[in-house]
Amino acid sequence: MRPKPLTDYLHIDSFANEGKCLARHEGKIVFVKGTLPGETVQVRITRSKKDWMEAETSEVIETSPERQQPFCEHFGYCGGCQWQHMKYEAQLRYKQWSVVETLQRLGKISSAEILPIVGSDQDREYRNKLEYTFSHREWQVGDAWKNNPERIKFPTLGFHLPGAFDRVFNVESCRLQPELSDRIRMAVRKFTLENGYEYFHLKKQTGLMRNLMIRIATTGEVMVLVVFASREQEKINALMVFLRASFPEITSLLYTVNAKKNDTIYDLEIITHSGSDFIYERIGDLKFRISAKSFFQTNTRQAEKLYRCVKDFAALKGDEMVYDLYTGTGSIALFIADRCRHVTGIESVAQAIEDAHINASINNITNVSFHVADAAKLLNEKFYAEYGKPDVIITDPPRAGMHEDVVRQLLLLAPQKIIYVSCNVATQARDLQLLSEKYSVDKIRPFDLFPQTQHIENAASLILR
């Protein structure tokens, strides 16, 4: 439905979860986006139920001292950053509050030691990877198209509008990666438009240009992957030669052809035009090889802080057997391997385990083993008999949290310690409540891996009672 204006002013009482704030109107709770506690605002209602409503801020009447001017011209409709209007110190405080409130409310956790949130030294230009989409038509803000009706026909290269798979807005600048990323993207756009490259029409499945991925590692190495919709080799070669000549900073220049209806590249052949087919990233003293298909934490510097916390929480003495569930490319397993007897990593994605083996070899780490399997099915007596029962378990599941069968196996195994890392505190709280049958949470520490957003990582240390 179209947002409805609310004529009354709302006073914002407090912060709420999921990046929203809370107000009250005529006996209903109102969850409001784009505001801060203490502010007086006018809003547009986007959803209305019997006891509550959702709204977006249309005008701020009285501002909070924690409000700041957003630094990005796309703020407000881009889904990448939701909190640029909030000073970074306030973002950290509200994120810490969110973790504590969620764990207490859903996990019934009240006695754990709550350590201060670890903020990011860089609150912008912190991402090592961004992905852009080509579209045959540019989406524009509100009624902007009325001032230039012809522009609605312009092809564009940018981000999807949140929740709209077929709407892409043009990105002039994104401050989440170093400035080189902007220069590469804008050069690709200029070259392809000037030379008649057709941009992809998602609904009709026509056009040549589909996606652009840029990785910039803390090592200084740069990977660029261009995704084409068909094998028009002359045009592909021309763009690759242009990028190679224009940007000597690119150390890995790749392309692939995707004629499928979805954008995933994991089942496609990646072709190296020039340079290497991978780049290196570093966490601590370890070197990680990153391919186009590799999963890797997008904030490298903050990931290192998080991994050091995991190592500290585990308090390893050197003789422990450790299981690393949902190990991904094995980055945590490899990071802690110098402190224990053996680490067993388990992950269901085969490509990730291939990367884990390669990274173990690169770093000459031999006291690790990695297995492609669903942890819910692999954790059983037969596996323990072959690989030993763990003294410590580290688990870093996806947003959905751990499968109930995994939780059940952890309770049966009953290792002395469990270190639970999560990107979704709500599902983490649910799992911690289930594990409370045998475990107490003794420490928690939030980490801000995604400044300017509502997202938060949290590490929890569990001790067997």
N, C-alpha and C positions, 0 to 999 in steps of 0.2 A: 504494500500500500504506500501511497505518497505520505511523507512525514507531515503530521499535523502540528501547527504552532500551538504552544500553550501560552496564553496571554498573561497568566500570573507569573511573578518572579519566584524562582526557587532558591532557597538557601541550601548550599551543599553542606551537609552535616559531617560526613566522614568518608573515609576511603572504603571501597568495597573490593572484592576479588575480581579477577579477570580484567584489571586495568580500569575499572569503572569507579565512580563515586556514588554516594547515596544521599538522596533527599526524600522529603515526604510531601505529598499533595493530596488533600481531601481524603485522608485516611489510607492512602496507598503509598507503598514504598516505590520510589523512582530511582532506577539505575541509570546514571547519566555518563555519557562519554564526553571527553574533551574538556573536563573541568577539574577543579582542585578543591579540597576541603576548605571551608571558610568563604568561598566565593558566592556571589549572588548572580544568577544567570537566567536567561530565557532559553527555552529549549523547544525542539520539535519532537513530538512523540512518535516513535517508530514501532512500538508494540504495546498493546494494552491488554492486561488480564484482570481477573476479578480483584486481586489483592496487590498487584504490582504493575509497573510500567517500565519500559525502556525508552530512553530519549537521547538525543544528540544536542550538544550545546549550539545554539544559534547566535547568541550574543552574551558577552560577559559584562555585567553591570558593575560589580565590585570585584576587583582582582585580588588574588592571594599574593603575598610577597614571594611565594615559591614559584610563581609563574615567570616564564621567560619567553622571549621572541624565538619561535622556531627558526632554525638555520637553513632549512630546506624549502625551496619553492613548491615542492610537491606535497608537503605535509598537509594532512587533512583528508586526502583521498588515496594516497599511497598506503598500502598495508604494511610496509616495511618498518616504519617507526610510528608508534602510537603516543609517545610521551615527550616529544621534543618541546612541548610547551611547558615542561616541568624542569626545574633546575636539577642537575645531576645528583646533588646531595640529597634532595627530596626523593628522587627516584630510588636511591639506595635505601632510604629509611622506609619507604612504603613497601619495597620488595621484602625487606626483612620482616615487616609487620605481616605481610601476606603469608609468608612461610610459617611464622609462629602461629598465626590465627588458624590457618588451615590444619596444621598438625594437631593443635589443641582441639579444634572442633570435630574433625573427621577421624583423627588418629588417637584421640583421648590421651595425648602426650603432654604431661605437665611438669615432669621432674627432670627432663634432660637439660644439660648445660647448653645454653644457646650462645654460640660464638658470633662475633660481629660479621656481617656480610663482607665479602671480599669484592671491592669495587674494581673496575677496570681502569688502568692507567690511561687508556685512550677511550674516550666516550664517543669517538667517531673515527672513521678510517680503520676499523678494527677487523673487518671481515676479510678472510683470505679467498672467498669465492662469491661470485654473483652470477646469476643467469638472467638473460634478457630474451624477449620474444619479439619476433618480427610480425607485423600485422598489416594487412592490406588497407586498413582504415584506422585513423587516429581517434581515440576517445578523448573528448574534451570536458572540462569541468563545467557543470551546470549549463548555463545558456551561452557559454563563450562562443559556441559555433555560430550564433546568430550574427555576430560581428564580422565573421568571415565564413560564410556558408560553404565556400569551395574547399576550405581546409578539412572538412569532414571526410573528404575523399583522399586526403594525404595518407600515404603509407607511413608507418611509424616503427620505431625500435625502442622498446621500453619494458615496463612491468605490467602484469595483469592487474586490473582493478580487483580488490578483494572480493572473492565470491563470484566473480564474473569471468568465466573461462574465455569468452570471446571478445572481451573489451581490454584493449591495451592502450596505455597513455604514453606519450613520448617523454623520455627521461633526458632532460638537459644536463643534469648533474646529480650524482648520488654520492653523498659524503660517507657512505659506509665502507668504501674502498679508497685506496690512494688515488690521486688525481690521474695517474696513468690510465686507470680503467675508463674514465670519462673520455680521454683522448682517443683511446682505441675504439670505443663504441661509436663515438661521433664520426671518426674517420671511416669506419665500416659503413655507417649510414650514408655519409656523403658520397663515397665511392659507388656504392650499389645503386643509389638513386640516380646519380649522374650517368651511370652506364646501363640503365634500363633493366636492372634486376627486379623481377616481380616478387613482391612480398606475399607471404602465405595468407590464404583465406581459409580460416579454420573450418567454417561450415561447408564450403565447397571443396575443401582439400585440394586447392590449386595454388600455384606460385612456387618459387624456388627457395626463398630465404625463410628458415624456420626459427632457429635459436642461435644464441651466442653465449658462451660460457667463458668467464675470465677468472683465473686463479692467480693471485699474487702472494707468494710465500714470504715469510719473514727472512728467508735466506736471500731474497732479492730475485729469485727465479720466477718467471712468468709463463703461464700456460694460457693459450687461446684456442678454443674449440669452436668451429663454425659448423652448424647443422644445416644441411641442404635437404630439400624435399625430393630432389631428383638428381640424376647424374648428368648434369650439363657441364661436361668436363672443361670446356673452354672457359666458361664463366667461373667455375670453381678455381681453376688454375690462375686466372687473372686476379681474383681477389686474394688468393694466397700469396702470389708474387708481390702484390701491392703491400700487404701487411708485413711481409718479410723485409721489404725495402724501407718501409716507413717506420718500423718499430724494431730496431736492433735489440731492444730490451727483451723481446719475446724469445724465450729459450726453448719453448715447446709449442710449435704451431701445428694444429691438428684439424682434421675435418671428418665428417661422416655424412652418410646419406640416409635419411629417415623417410621412408615412404609409407609408414604406418599411420594409424589415426591417433596414436598417443605419442607423447613427447619423450618417453623414456629411451635412454641410449644404451641400457645395460645388455640388450640383445643385438647390438649393432657392431659392425667392424669399425674401429677407429683407425684412421689413416694418418700417418705422420708425414706432413709436407716438408717440414724442415726442423732442425734441432732434434731434441730427444723426445721420446714418447712419454716422458714423465718429468716431474720436478721433485726437488727435495724440500722437505720441511723439517724443522728441528723443534724438539721439546726437550729441554734440559740438555744432557749430553748425547741424546739419541737422535739419529737421523731417520726420517721416514720417507719412503718413496711414494709419491702420489701420482696415480694415473688419472686419466679422464673419468674413469668409472669409480674411483676410490671414494669412500666415505671418510671424511676427516673433520674434526671439530673446526668450525668456521672461525673461531676466535682463538688462535694459537697461543697467544700469551696468557690468556685467562685459563685455557685448558691446562697449561703447565702448573699454574697455581692450584687448580682443582686436583690434579694428579698428586701433587705434593701433599695435599690434605689427605687424600686417600691413603697414601703411604704412611703418613703420621697417625691417622686413625687406626690403621692395621697394626701399628707398633710391632712390626716383624722383627724376629730375633735371628733369623737365618736358617732355621731348620724346619720351617713350616711348609706344608702342602697347601697351595692356594688354588681355588677355582675362580675363574673370571667369567661370569655368565654374561651373555650378550656382548661378547668381547669386541665385536666389530672388526677393525683391522688390527686388533691386539695392542693398541697404544697403551692402555693402562697396564695390561699384563707385562709388556716389555719394560715399562717404566718402573715396576716394582720388583722385577726379576732379580735384581742385585741384592735384594734383602731377604730372599727365601730360598728354600731348597728346590721347589719346582712350582711352576704355574701352568694350569690347564685351562686353556681358553675354549669357550663353546659359543658358536655363532651359527645361525641358520643360513646366512648368505654366503654362497661358495666363493664369490669374487672377493669378499672381504677377507676370508680365510687365506686365499691365495696371497693377498697383500700382506697379511700377518706373517706368513712363512717367509716372504721376501724380506720384510723389515727385520725379522729375527736374524736372518742370515747377514744382512747389511751390517748389523750391530754386533755380530758375533755372539749372540745370546743363544745358549744351548739348553738351558734348563727350563724350556717352555715347550708345550705341545698344543696344537690347535685342532679342533674338530668341527666339521660341518654337520650340525645337527640341531634339532629343536630341543632346547634344554628341558622342556616339559616331558619329552619322551626319552631323552638320553640318561637322565639322572635316575639310576637304578642300581641294584646290588651288583649286577654283572659289570657295570662300568666302574664301580668303586673297587671291585676285586682286581680289575686290571690296572687302574690308575691310582688307587689309594683314596682313602677318604680325606676330605679337606679339613684343615684346622681353621682356615679362614676362607670365607666366601665374599667375593666382590661382585656386585650385581649392578648393572647400568642398563635397565630395560628401556624400550621405547615408551612413548607417551601413555600407552594403554596400561603400563605397569606389568607386573609379573603374572604369568598364567597361574591359575589356582593350583594346578598340579605341581608347579615349581615351588610355590609356597609350601605345599604339603610335603614335598621332598626335603625342603630346608628344615622343616620341623622334625622330620624323621632323622635326618643327618645330624642335626644339632651341633654344628661346629661352634667353637668357642666365640668366634666373632663373625659378624656380617657387616660389611660396609655397603650401604645402599645409596647409589647416586641416581638422581632423577631429574628429568626436565619437566615433570608434571607433579607438583607437590600433592595434588588431590589424590592421584592414584598411588603415590608413595604413602600417603597417610593411610589409605585403605589397606595397603599391604602391611604396613607397620602394625596396624591394629590386629591383623590376622596373626602376625608373628609374635604378638605380645603374649601368646599362650606360653611361650618359653623364653622370650627375650625382653630385655629392657633397653630402651634407647638412652644412651648416656651422653651423646654429644650430637649436635647438629651444626652445620655451617653452610649458609647460603653463599652462592657465587653469582656475580652478574657477568654472564658471558655475552649478553645482548643489550648493551646500553641503548637508551632511547625507546626501548620496547618494554612490554609488560612481562616478558619471559624471564624465568629465573631457574637456575640449577641449584640443587640442594644435596649435600652429603650428610648422611646419618650413620652413626656408629652404634651397632647393636651388640650387647653383651649377653651371653647365655646365663640365665639365672641358676 
